[in-house]
Amino acid sequence: MFDVAIVGLGPAGRALASRCAAAGLTVLALDPQPEAPWNQTLALWADQVPPWLRQQACGIDVLAHRFHDPVLYSPERAVLTREYAVLDTEGLRVALPIGDGVTVERSAVDDAGLVALTERAHRVVDCRGAGGPRNRGPLQTAYGIVVESSAAAPALGGESALLMDWRTDHDDDEVGPGFLYAIPLDRDRVLLEETCLAGMPAPTPADLASRLRSRLLRRGVAHATIDEPLAVEQVRIPLLPRLRPDASRPRVEAFGTAGGYGHAATGYSVAAMLESVPAAVVALGSGRPIPSPRSPLSTALHAVGLRVLLRADDATMHELFAAFGRLESRQQHWFLDAASPSYQVGAAMWNMWVRMPVRHKAGMMAALLRKEARDHAGPGGSA
Ligand SMILES: Cc1cc2nc3c(=O)[nH]c(=O)nc-3n(C[C@H](O)[C@H](O)[C@H](O)COP(=O)(O)OP(=O)(O)OC[C@H]3O[C@@H](n4cnc5c(N)ncnc54)[C@H](O)[C@@H]3O)c2cc1C
Protein backbone atom coordinates (compact mmCIF):
# COMPACT_ATOMS: atom_id res chain seq x y z
CA MET A 1 0.00 0.00 0.00
CA PHE A 2 1.18 3.50 -0.86
CA ASP A 3 0.47 6.23 1.65
CA VAL A 4 -1.15 8.41 -1.04
CA ALA A 5 -2.31 7.96 -4.64
CA ILE A 6 -2.48 11.23 -6.57
CA VAL A 7 -4.43 11.20 -9.80
CA GLY A 8 -3.41 13.96 -12.21
CA LEU A 9 -0.04 15.73 -12.37
CA GLY A 10 -1.08 19.25 -13.28
CA PRO A 11 0.12 22.05 -11.00
CA ALA A 12 -2.02 20.80 -8.09
CA GLY A 13 -1.16 17.10 -8.37
CA ARG A 14 2.52 17.74 -8.91
CA ALA A 15 2.77 20.17 -5.99
CA LEU A 16 1.02 17.70 -3.72
CA ALA A 17 3.02 14.66 -4.92
CA SER A 18 6.32 16.48 -4.62
CA ARG A 19 5.67 17.84 -1.13
CA CYS A 20 4.17 14.56 0.15
CA ALA A 21 7.32 12.73 -0.99
CA ALA A 22 9.51 15.41 0.63
CA ALA A 23 7.58 14.80 3.86
CA GLY A 24 8.44 11.09 3.69
CA LEU A 25 5.14 9.71 2.38
CA THR A 26 5.14 7.03 -0.32
CA VAL A 27 3.31 8.38 -3.34
CA LEU A 28 1.74 6.77 -6.41
CA ALA A 29 1.02 9.36 -9.12
CA LEU A 30 -1.06 8.64 -12.23
CA ASP A 31 -1.44 10.80 -15.32
CA PRO A 32 -1.73 9.88 -19.01
CA GLN A 33 0.93 12.50 -19.81
CA PRO A 34 2.99 13.07 -16.67
CA GLU A 35 5.67 15.14 -18.46
CA ALA A 36 3.33 17.31 -20.53
CA PRO A 37 4.45 20.94 -20.16
CA TRP A 38 2.09 23.51 -18.69
CA ASN A 39 1.66 25.88 -21.59
CA GLN A 40 -0.91 28.16 -20.02
CA THR A 41 0.19 31.61 -18.81
CA LEU A 42 -0.19 31.29 -15.05
CA ALA A 43 -0.20 34.51 -13.07
CA LEU A 44 -0.74 35.49 -9.45
CA TRP A 45 0.04 38.32 -7.08
CA ALA A 46 3.74 38.18 -6.15
CA ASP A 47 2.94 38.11 -2.41
CA GLN A 48 0.94 34.92 -2.96
CA VAL A 49 4.02 32.79 -3.61
CA PRO A 50 4.07 30.72 -0.40
CA PRO A 51 7.19 30.84 1.82
CA TRP A 52 8.23 27.25 0.97
CA LEU A 53 8.27 28.12 -2.75
CA ARG A 54 10.25 31.36 -2.49
CA GLN A 55 13.77 31.44 -3.89
CA GLN A 56 15.34 31.62 -0.41
CA ALA A 57 13.61 28.36 0.53
CA CYS A 58 13.69 26.24 -2.63
CA GLY A 59 16.63 27.80 -4.51
CA ILE A 60 14.55 28.48 -7.64
CA ASP A 61 12.87 31.68 -8.75
CA VAL A 62 9.47 30.46 -9.89
CA LEU A 63 8.50 33.90 -11.22
CA ALA A 64 9.32 34.65 -14.86
CA HIS A 65 8.39 38.30 -14.56
CA ARG A 66 6.93 40.68 -11.99
CA PHE A 67 5.61 44.21 -12.19
CA HIS A 68 3.89 46.74 -9.94
CA ASP A 69 0.54 48.43 -10.13
CA PRO A 70 -1.46 46.93 -13.00
CA VAL A 71 -4.38 49.11 -14.01
CA LEU A 72 -8.14 48.64 -14.23
CA TYR A 73 -10.30 50.73 -16.59
CA SER A 74 -14.06 50.54 -16.13
CA PRO A 75 -14.04 53.09 -17.79
CA GLU A 76 -12.45 55.20 -15.04
CA ARG A 77 -8.83 54.36 -14.29
CA ALA A 78 -7.85 52.65 -11.05
CA VAL A 79 -4.39 51.45 -10.09
CA LEU A 80 -4.20 48.18 -8.15
CA THR A 81 -1.30 48.84 -5.79
CA ARG A 82 0.07 45.33 -5.61
CA GLU A 83 2.81 43.46 -7.41
CA TYR A 84 1.58 41.03 -10.07
CA ALA A 85 3.67 38.19 -11.43
CA VAL A 86 3.80 35.60 -14.18
CA LEU A 87 4.92 32.15 -13.12
CA ASP A 88 7.81 30.45 -14.89
CA THR A 89 5.95 27.17 -15.41
CA GLU A 90 9.13 25.24 -16.20
CA GLY A 91 10.82 26.71 -13.12
CA LEU A 92 7.76 25.76 -11.08
CA ARG A 93 8.03 22.15 -12.23
CA VAL A 94 11.72 22.10 -11.28
CA ALA A 95 10.83 23.52 -7.85
CA LEU A 96 8.31 20.67 -7.49
CA PRO A 97 10.54 17.68 -8.25
CA ILE A 98 9.06 14.23 -8.75
CA GLY A 99 11.90 12.11 -7.37
CA ASP A 100 12.42 8.65 -5.92
CA GLY A 101 9.61 8.95 -3.40
CA VAL A 102 7.02 9.10 -6.20
CA THR A 103 6.08 6.12 -8.39
CA VAL A 104 4.64 7.49 -11.62
CA GLU A 105 2.22 5.46 -13.74
CA ARG A 106 1.26 6.69 -17.16
CA SER A 107 -2.49 6.06 -17.20
CA ALA A 108 -5.88 7.75 -17.29
CA VAL A 109 -8.11 7.00 -14.33
CA ASP A 110 -11.90 7.26 -14.49
CA ASP A 111 -14.25 7.74 -11.52
CA ALA A 112 -14.47 3.97 -10.90
CA GLY A 113 -10.69 3.68 -11.16
CA LEU A 114 -10.33 6.40 -8.56
CA VAL A 115 -12.32 4.35 -6.05
CA ALA A 116 -10.44 1.18 -7.03
CA LEU A 117 -7.18 2.92 -6.07
CA THR A 118 -8.22 2.63 -2.42
CA GLU A 119 -6.97 -0.98 -2.78
CA ARG A 120 -3.48 0.35 -3.53
CA ALA A 121 -3.21 3.44 -1.33
CA HIS A 122 -4.44 4.54 2.09
CA ARG A 123 -5.55 7.89 0.67
CA VAL A 124 -6.58 8.79 -2.88
CA VAL A 125 -6.56 12.39 -4.12
CA ASP A 126 -8.30 13.44 -7.33
CA CYS A 127 -6.20 16.17 -8.98
CA ARG A 128 -7.65 15.67 -12.48
CA GLY A 129 -8.61 19.33 -12.84
CA ALA A 130 -12.04 20.83 -13.32
CA GLY A 131 -13.22 18.25 -15.82
CA GLY A 132 -12.23 19.75 -19.17
CA PRO A 133 -14.93 19.48 -21.85
CA ARG A 134 -17.03 17.25 -19.55
CA ASN A 135 -17.66 20.23 -17.31
CA ARG A 136 -20.91 21.76 -18.63
CA GLY A 137 -20.99 24.62 -16.11
CA PRO A 138 -20.09 28.31 -16.50
CA LEU A 139 -16.81 29.06 -18.22
CA GLN A 140 -14.24 31.77 -18.45
CA THR A 141 -12.99 31.98 -22.02
CA ALA A 142 -10.28 34.13 -23.54
CA TYR A 143 -8.26 34.45 -26.70
CA GLY A 144 -4.81 35.97 -26.53
CA ILE A 145 -1.80 36.71 -28.69
CA VAL A 146 1.80 37.10 -27.58
CA VAL A 147 3.60 39.94 -29.34
CA GLU A 148 6.82 41.91 -28.99
CA SER A 149 6.67 44.62 -26.32
CA SER A 150 7.34 47.45 -28.76
CA ALA A 151 4.49 46.27 -31.00
CA ALA A 152 2.10 46.04 -28.03
CA ALA A 153 2.82 49.57 -26.78
CA PRO A 154 -0.22 51.24 -28.46
CA ALA A 155 -2.53 48.71 -26.76
CA LEU A 156 -1.12 49.48 -23.32
CA GLY A 157 -1.24 53.25 -23.78
CA GLY A 158 1.70 53.84 -21.44
CA GLU A 159 0.49 51.55 -18.61
CA SER A 160 2.75 48.83 -17.17
CA ALA A 161 -0.10 46.31 -17.51
CA LEU A 162 -3.87 46.20 -17.92
CA LEU A 163 -5.39 43.74 -15.49
CA MET A 164 -8.91 44.44 -16.74
CA ASP A 165 -9.65 47.02 -19.40
CA TRP A 166 -13.45 47.15 -19.74
CA ARG A 167 -13.46 50.07 -22.19
CA THR A 168 -15.63 49.29 -25.20
CA ASP A 169 -13.30 50.41 -27.97
CA HIS A 170 -14.15 47.41 -30.16
CA ASP A 171 -16.48 46.93 -33.12
CA ASP A 172 -19.02 44.32 -31.98
CA ASP A 173 -21.73 44.54 -29.34
CA GLU A 174 -22.92 40.95 -29.54
CA VAL A 175 -20.29 39.08 -27.55
CA GLY A 176 -21.34 40.62 -24.25
CA PRO A 177 -19.20 42.22 -21.53
CA GLY A 178 -15.51 41.47 -21.79
CA PHE A 179 -12.16 43.05 -21.09
CA LEU A 180 -8.62 43.26 -22.40
CA TYR A 181 -5.97 41.61 -20.23
CA ALA A 182 -2.56 42.91 -21.27
CA ILE A 183 0.46 41.79 -19.28
CA PRO A 184 4.20 41.66 -19.94
CA LEU A 185 5.50 38.06 -19.92
CA ASP A 186 9.13 39.20 -19.75
CA ARG A 187 11.14 42.22 -20.92
CA ASP A 188 10.47 41.48 -24.60
CA ARG A 189 6.97 40.00 -24.86
CA VAL A 190 3.43 41.01 -23.94
CA LEU A 191 0.26 38.90 -23.80
CA LEU A 192 -2.82 40.70 -25.19
CA GLU A 193 -5.91 38.69 -24.28
CA GLU A 194 -9.61 39.35 -24.80
CA THR A 195 -11.47 37.77 -21.89
CA CYS A 196 -15.02 36.89 -20.97
CA LEU A 197 -14.94 36.57 -17.19
CA ALA A 198 -17.97 34.27 -17.01
CA GLY A 199 -20.37 32.97 -19.62
CA MET A 200 -22.87 30.17 -20.02
CA PRO A 201 -22.59 29.69 -22.90
CA ALA A 202 -19.30 31.53 -23.13
CA PRO A 203 -18.08 33.28 -26.28
CA THR A 204 -16.11 31.18 -28.74
CA PRO A 205 -12.40 31.74 -29.40
CA ALA A 206 -13.34 33.05 -32.88
CA ASP A 207 -15.65 35.71 -31.43
CA LEU A 208 -13.06 36.77 -28.88
CA ALA A 209 -10.32 36.84 -31.54
CA SER A 210 -12.46 39.09 -33.69
CA ARG A 211 -13.14 41.47 -30.81
CA LEU A 212 -9.46 41.51 -29.84
CA ARG A 213 -8.52 42.31 -33.41
CA SER A 214 -10.91 45.26 -33.67
CA ARG A 215 -9.84 46.61 -30.28
CA LEU A 216 -6.13 46.42 -31.09
CA LEU A 217 -6.54 47.94 -34.56
CA ARG A 218 -8.48 50.86 -33.09
CA ARG A 219 -5.64 51.44 -30.64
CA GLY A 220 -3.09 51.52 -33.43
CA VAL A 221 -1.50 48.08 -33.17
CA ALA A 222 -0.21 47.08 -36.60
CA HIS A 223 -2.10 44.53 -38.74
CA ALA A 224 1.04 42.42 -39.11
CA THR A 225 1.48 42.22 -35.32
CA ILE A 226 -2.04 40.85 -34.94
CA ASP A 227 -1.85 38.52 -37.93
CA GLU A 228 1.56 37.05 -37.13
CA PRO A 229 1.83 36.83 -33.34
CA LEU A 230 4.68 35.04 -31.61
CA ALA A 231 2.13 32.69 -30.01
CA VAL A 232 -1.60 32.27 -29.47
CA GLU A 233 -3.30 31.30 -26.20
CA GLN A 234 -6.85 30.03 -25.84
CA VAL A 235 -8.31 29.95 -22.36
CA ARG A 236 -11.16 27.76 -21.18
CA ILE A 237 -11.52 27.67 -17.41
CA PRO A 238 -14.51 25.91 -15.83
CA LEU A 239 -15.52 28.18 -12.97
CA LEU A 240 -17.09 25.47 -10.84
CA PRO A 241 -15.65 22.02 -10.14
CA ARG A 242 -17.22 19.01 -11.81
CA LEU A 243 -19.59 17.09 -9.54
CA ARG A 244 -17.82 13.89 -8.61
CA PRO A 245 -19.88 10.75 -8.02
CA ASP A 246 -17.28 9.61 -5.47
CA ALA A 247 -17.37 12.84 -3.48
CA SER A 248 -18.83 11.24 -0.37
CA ARG A 249 -16.42 8.30 -0.23
CA PRO A 250 -14.00 8.31 2.66
CA ARG A 251 -10.34 8.12 1.61
CA VAL A 252 -11.10 9.65 -1.83
CA GLU A 253 -10.66 13.40 -1.77
CA ALA A 254 -9.92 16.14 -4.26
CA PHE A 255 -7.36 18.93 -4.48
CA GLY A 256 -6.69 21.80 -6.89
CA THR A 257 -9.45 22.75 -9.31
CA ALA A 258 -10.95 19.26 -8.92
CA GLY A 259 -11.42 20.10 -5.25
CA GLY A 260 -12.95 23.56 -5.69
CA TYR A 261 -9.77 25.58 -5.12
CA GLY A 262 -10.69 27.83 -8.04
CA HIS A 263 -12.31 31.21 -7.38
CA ALA A 264 -15.77 30.99 -8.98
CA ALA A 265 -15.81 34.69 -9.86
CA THR A 266 -12.23 35.08 -11.19
CA GLY A 267 -11.13 31.62 -12.38
CA TYR A 268 -7.83 31.86 -10.50
CA SER A 269 -6.78 28.80 -8.53
CA VAL A 270 -3.04 28.37 -8.52
CA ALA A 271 -2.19 30.74 -5.66
CA ALA A 272 -4.86 29.29 -3.33
CA MET A 273 -3.80 25.78 -4.21
CA LEU A 274 -0.08 26.45 -3.55
CA GLU A 275 -0.89 28.07 -0.22
CA SER A 276 -2.89 25.00 0.82
CA VAL A 277 -0.25 22.40 -0.02
CA PRO A 278 1.47 22.24 3.42
CA ALA A 279 -1.84 21.76 5.27
CA ALA A 280 -2.91 19.08 2.79
CA VAL A 281 0.40 17.24 3.23
CA VAL A 282 0.02 17.32 7.03
CA ALA A 283 -3.54 16.04 6.71
CA LEU A 284 -2.53 13.19 4.41
CA GLY A 285 0.33 12.24 6.70
CA SER A 286 -1.74 12.29 9.85
CA GLY A 287 -4.94 10.58 8.74
CA ARG A 288 -7.08 13.72 8.82
CA PRO A 289 -9.21 14.98 5.89
CA ILE A 290 -7.69 17.55 3.55
CA PRO A 291 -8.99 20.94 4.76
CA SER A 292 -11.66 22.61 2.60
CA PRO A 293 -10.38 25.35 0.29
CA ARG A 294 -12.53 27.94 2.10
CA SER A 295 -15.57 28.20 4.33
CA PRO A 296 -19.00 27.33 2.89
CA LEU A 297 -20.02 30.98 3.39
CA SER A 298 -17.09 32.26 1.30
CA THR A 299 -17.99 29.74 -1.41
CA ALA A 300 -21.61 30.95 -1.30
CA LEU A 301 -20.47 34.59 -1.63
CA HIS A 302 -18.29 33.72 -4.62
CA ALA A 303 -21.34 31.97 -6.11
CA VAL A 304 -23.36 35.18 -5.70
CA GLY A 305 -20.58 37.03 -7.52
CA LEU A 306 -20.61 34.44 -10.31
CA ARG A 307 -24.39 34.67 -10.59
CA VAL A 308 -24.13 38.42 -11.16
CA LEU A 309 -21.27 38.04 -13.65
CA LEU A 310 -23.32 35.58 -15.69
CA ARG A 311 -26.43 37.77 -15.79
CA ALA A 312 -25.45 41.45 -15.58
CA ASP A 313 -25.73 43.72 -18.62
CA ASP A 314 -22.76 45.73 -19.87
CA ALA A 315 -23.55 48.90 -17.92
CA THR A 316 -23.99 47.08 -14.62
CA MET A 317 -20.84 45.06 -15.17
CA HIS A 318 -18.79 48.18 -15.88
CA GLU A 319 -20.17 49.93 -12.80
CA LEU A 320 -19.47 46.85 -10.67
CA PHE A 321 -15.81 46.89 -11.66
CA ALA A 322 -15.61 50.66 -11.28
CA ALA A 323 -16.80 50.06 -7.70
CA PHE A 324 -14.15 47.36 -7.34
CA GLY A 325 -11.53 49.88 -8.49
CA ARG A 326 -12.69 52.31 -5.78
CA LEU A 327 -12.22 49.76 -2.97
CA GLU A 328 -9.33 50.12 -0.57
CA SER A 329 -6.42 48.01 -1.74
CA ARG A 330 -6.75 45.47 1.11
CA GLN A 331 -10.42 44.95 0.27
CA GLN A 332 -9.50 44.27 -3.35
CA HIS A 333 -7.15 41.56 -2.06
CA TRP A 334 -9.92 40.13 0.09
CA PHE A 335 -12.18 39.73 -2.90
CA LEU A 336 -9.52 38.43 -5.31
CA ASP A 337 -7.83 35.93 -3.01
CA ALA A 338 -9.61 32.60 -3.44
CA ALA A 339 -9.03 31.52 0.17
CA SER A 340 -10.19 34.72 1.94
CA PRO A 341 -12.42 34.14 4.97
CA SER A 342 -16.09 34.94 4.57
CA TYR A 343 -16.03 38.17 6.61
CA GLN A 344 -13.40 39.57 4.24
CA VAL A 345 -15.22 38.49 1.07
CA GLY A 346 -18.48 39.81 2.53
CA ALA A 347 -16.91 43.16 3.51
CA ALA A 348 -15.37 43.62 0.05
CA MET A 349 -18.67 42.78 -1.69
CA TRP A 350 -20.66 45.03 0.62
CA ASN A 351 -18.28 47.93 -0.04
CA MET A 352 -18.58 47.41 -3.79
CA TRP A 353 -22.36 47.51 -3.39
CA VAL A 354 -22.37 50.75 -1.40
CA ARG A 355 -20.05 52.39 -3.94
CA MET A 356 -22.45 51.70 -6.82
CA PRO A 357 -24.95 54.38 -7.94
CA VAL A 358 -28.61 53.55 -7.16
CA ARG A 359 -29.42 52.97 -10.85
CA HIS A 360 -26.81 50.24 -11.08
CA LYS A 361 -27.79 48.73 -7.74
CA ALA A 362 -31.12 48.06 -9.45
CA GLY A 363 -29.19 46.45 -12.32
CA MET A 364 -27.41 44.23 -9.79
CA MET A 365 -30.66 43.15 -8.19
CA ALA A 366 -32.16 42.44 -11.61
CA ALA A 367 -29.10 40.35 -12.51
CA LEU A 368 -29.31 38.40 -9.25
CA LEU A 369 -32.98 37.64 -9.78
CA ARG A 370 -32.78 36.89 -13.51
CA LYS A 371 -33.44 33.22 -14.18
CA GLU A 372 -31.32 32.71 -17.26
CA ALA A 373 -27.70 33.62 -17.81
CA ARG A 374 -27.07 36.32 -20.38
CA ASP A 375 -26.98 34.94 -23.93
CA HIS A 376 -23.28 35.27 -24.30
CA ALA A 377 -22.80 33.19 -27.37
CA GLY A 378 -21.98 36.02 -29.78
CA PRO A 379 -22.14 35.86 -33.54
CA GLY A 380 -20.25 32.54 -33.69
CA GLY A 381 -22.79 30.58 -31.61
CA SER A 382 -22.25 28.87 -28.29
CA ALA A 383 -18.83 27.76 -27.14
C1 LIG B 1 -4.74 29.40 -20.76
C2 LIG B 1 -5.04 29.36 -19.29
C3 LIG B 1 -4.58 30.38 -18.46
C4 LIG B 1 -4.81 30.33 -17.09
N1 LIG B 1 -4.31 31.34 -16.30
C5 LIG B 1 -4.42 31.23 -14.95
C6 LIG B 1 -3.80 32.19 -14.10
O1 LIG B 1 -3.22 33.15 -14.56
N2 LIG B 1 -3.89 32.03 -12.76
C7 LIG B 1 -4.57 30.97 -12.21
O2 LIG B 1 -4.62 30.85 -10.98
N3 LIG B 1 -5.17 30.05 -13.01
C8 LIG B 1 -5.11 30.15 -14.35
N4 LIG B 1 -5.70 29.23 -15.16
C9 LIG B 1 -6.38 28.15 -14.58
C10 LIG B 1 -5.27 27.13 -14.23
O3 LIG B 1 -4.57 26.65 -15.30
C11 LIG B 1 -5.74 25.97 -13.81
O4 LIG B 1 -6.50 26.40 -12.78
C12 LIG B 1 -4.62 25.05 -13.30
O5 LIG B 1 -3.88 24.47 -14.33
C13 LIG B 1 -5.34 24.03 -12.51
O6 LIG B 1 -4.43 23.10 -12.04
P1 LIG B 1 -4.92 21.65 -11.64
O7 LIG B 1 -3.69 20.89 -11.36
O8 LIG B 1 -5.98 21.74 -10.61
O9 LIG B 1 -5.64 21.05 -12.96
P2 LIG B 1 -5.09 20.85 -14.40
O10 LIG B 1 -4.05 21.85 -14.76
O11 LIG B 1 -6.29 20.77 -15.28
O12 LIG B 1 -4.35 19.45 -14.37
C14 LIG B 1 -5.05 18.24 -14.39
C15 LIG B 1 -4.09 17.09 -14.61
O13 LIG B 1 -4.82 15.88 -14.51
C16 LIG B 1 -4.52 15.05 -15.60
N5 LIG B 1 -5.70 14.24 -15.89
C17 LIG B 1 -6.84 14.64 -16.47
N6 LIG B 1 -7.69 13.61 -16.57
C18 LIG B 1 -7.08 12.54 -16.02
C19 LIG B 1 -7.44 11.19 -15.83
N7 LIG B 1 -8.62 10.74 -16.24
N8 LIG B 1 -6.57 10.37 -15.22
C20 LIG B 1 -5.36 10.82 -14.80
N9 LIG B 1 -4.96 12.09 -14.97
C21 LIG B 1 -5.80 12.94 -15.57
C22 LIG B 1 -4.15 15.99 -16.74
O14 LIG B 1 -3.31 15.33 -17.69
C23 LIG B 1 -3.44 17.11 -15.98
O15 LIG B 1 -2.08 16.82 -15.87
C24 LIG B 1 -5.51 29.25 -16.53
C25 LIG B 1 -6.00 28.25 -17.38
C26 LIG B 1 -5.78 28.30 -18.73
C27 LIG B 1 -6.31 27.20 -19.61
The ligand as an SDF file (V2000), in Angstrom:
LIG
                    3D

 53 58  0  0  0  0  0  0  0  0999 V2000
   -4.7400   29.4010  -20.7580 C   0  0  0  0  0  0  0  0  0  0  0  0
   -5.0430   29.3590  -19.2900 C   0  0  0  0  0  0  0  0  0  0  0  0
   -4.5770   30.3810  -18.4640 C   0  0  0  0  0  0  0  0  0  0  0  0
   -4.8070   30.3280  -17.0880 C   0  0  0  0  0  0  0  0  0  0  0  0
   -4.3060   31.3360  -16.3020 N   0  0  0  0  0  0  0  0  0  0  0  0
   -4.4160   31.2280  -14.9500 C   0  0  0  0  0  0  0  0  0  0  0  0
   -3.8040   32.1860  -14.1030 C   0  0  0  0  0  0  0  0  0  0  0  0
   -3.2150   33.1540  -14.5640 O   0  0  0  0  0  0  0  0  0  0  0  0
   -3.8950   32.0280  -12.7560 N   0  0  0  0  0  0  0  0  0  0  0  0
   -4.5720   30.9670  -12.2090 C   0  0  0  0  0  0  0  0  0  0  0  0
   -4.6240   30.8550  -10.9810 O   0  0  0  0  0  0  0  0  0  0  0  0
   -5.1730   30.0480  -13.0050 N   0  0  0  0  0  0  0  0  0  0  0  0
   -5.1100   30.1470  -14.3500 C   0  0  0  0  0  0  0  0  0  0  0  0
   -5.6960   29.2290  -15.1630 N   0  0  0  0  0  0  0  0  0  0  0  0
   -6.3810   28.1480  -14.5830 C   0  0  0  0  0  0  0  0  0  0  0  0
   -5.2650   27.1290  -14.2340 C   0  0  0  0  0  0  0  0  0  0  0  0
   -4.5740   26.6520  -15.3010 O   0  0  0  0  0  0  0  0  0  0  0  0
   -5.7380   25.9700  -13.8120 C   0  0  0  0  0  0  0  0  0  0  0  0
   -6.5050   26.4000  -12.7820 O   0  0  0  0  0  0  0  0  0  0  0  0
   -4.6160   25.0520  -13.2970 C   0  0  0  0  0  0  0  0  0  0  0  0
   -3.8810   24.4660  -14.3270 O   0  0  0  0  0  0  0  0  0  0  0  0
   -5.3430   24.0270  -12.5130 C   0  0  0  0  0  0  0  0  0  0  0  0
   -4.4260   23.1040  -12.0370 O   0  0  0  0  0  0  0  0  0  0  0  0
   -4.9200   21.6510  -11.6440 P   0  0  0  0  0  0  0  0  0  0  0  0
   -3.6880   20.8880  -11.3630 O   0  0  0  0  0  0  0  0  0  0  0  0
   -5.9850   21.7350  -10.6110 O   0  0  0  0  0  0  0  0  0  0  0  0
   -5.6400   21.0520  -12.9580 O   0  0  0  0  0  0  0  0  0  0  0  0
   -5.0890   20.8550  -14.4050 P   0  0  0  0  0  0  0  0  0  0  0  0
   -4.0500   21.8490  -14.7550 O   0  0  0  0  0  0  0  0  0  0  0  0
   -6.2870   20.7710  -15.2830 O   0  0  0  0  0  0  0  0  0  0  0  0
   -4.3530   19.4500  -14.3740 O   0  0  0  0  0  0  0  0  0  0  0  0
   -5.0500   18.2370  -14.3910 C   0  0  0  0  0  0  0  0  0  0  0  0
   -4.0880   17.0880  -14.6050 C   0  0  0  0  0  0  0  0  0  0  0  0
   -4.8200   15.8850  -14.5110 O   0  0  0  0  0  0  0  0  0  0  0  0
   -4.5230   15.0510  -15.6010 C   0  0  0  0  0  0  0  0  0  0  0  0
   -5.6990   14.2370  -15.8860 N   0  0  0  0  0  0  0  0  0  0  0  0
   -6.8380   14.6370  -16.4690 C   0  0  0  0  0  0  0  0  0  0  0  0
   -7.6930   13.6100  -16.5730 N   0  0  0  0  0  0  0  0  0  0  0  0
   -7.0780   12.5420  -16.0170 C   0  0  0  0  0  0  0  0  0  0  0  0
   -7.4440   11.1900  -15.8260 C   0  0  0  0  0  0  0  0  0  0  0  0
   -8.6160   10.7380  -16.2410 N   0  0  0  0  0  0  0  0  0  0  0  0
   -6.5700   10.3680  -15.2160 N   0  0  0  0  0  0  0  0  0  0  0  0
   -5.3650   10.8250  -14.7950 C   0  0  0  0  0  0  0  0  0  0  0  0
   -4.9630   12.0890  -14.9710 N   0  0  0  0  0  0  0  0  0  0  0  0
   -5.8000   12.9420  -15.5700 C   0  0  0  0  0  0  0  0  0  0  0  0
   -4.1490   15.9880  -16.7380 C   0  0  0  0  0  0  0  0  0  0  0  0
   -3.3140   15.3280  -17.6890 O   0  0  0  0  0  0  0  0  0  0  0  0
   -3.4380   17.1090  -15.9810 C   0  0  0  0  0  0  0  0  0  0  0  0
   -2.0760   16.8210  -15.8660 O   0  0  0  0  0  0  0  0  0  0  0  0
   -5.5090   29.2510  -16.5340 C   0  0  0  0  0  0  0  0  0  0  0  0
   -5.9970   28.2480  -17.3800 C   0  0  0  0  0  0  0  0  0  0  0  0
   -5.7820   28.3020  -18.7330 C   0  0  0  0  0  0  0  0  0  0  0  0
   -6.3120   27.1960  -19.6090 C   0  0  0  0  0  0  0  0  0  0  0  0
  1  2  1  0
  2  3  1  0
  2 52  2  0
  3  4  2  0
  4  5  1  0
  4 50  1  0
  5  6  2  0
  6  7  1  0
  6 13  1  0
  7  8  2  0
  7  9  1  0
  9 10  1  0
 10 11  2  0
 10 12  1  0
 12 13  2  0
 13 14  1  0
 14 15  1  0
 14 50  1  0
 15 16  1  0
 16 17  1  0
 16 18  1  0
 18 19  1  0
 18 20  1  0
 20 21  1  0
 20 22  1  0
 22 23  1  0
 23 24  1  0
 24 25  2  0
 24 26  1  0
 24 27  1  0
 27 28  1  0
 28 29  2  0
 28 30  1  0
 28 31  1  0
 31 32  1  0
 32 33  1  0
 33 34  1  0
 33 48  1  0
 34 35  1  0
 35 36  1  0
 35 46  1  0
 36 37  1  0
 36 45  1  0
 37 38  2  0
 38 39  1  0
 39 40  1  0
 39 45  2  0
 40 41  1  0
 40 42  2  0
 42 43  1  0
 43 44  2  0
 44 45  1  0
 46 47  1  0
 46 48  1  0
 48 49  1  0
 50 51  2  0
 51 52  1  0
 52 53  1  0
M  END
$$$$
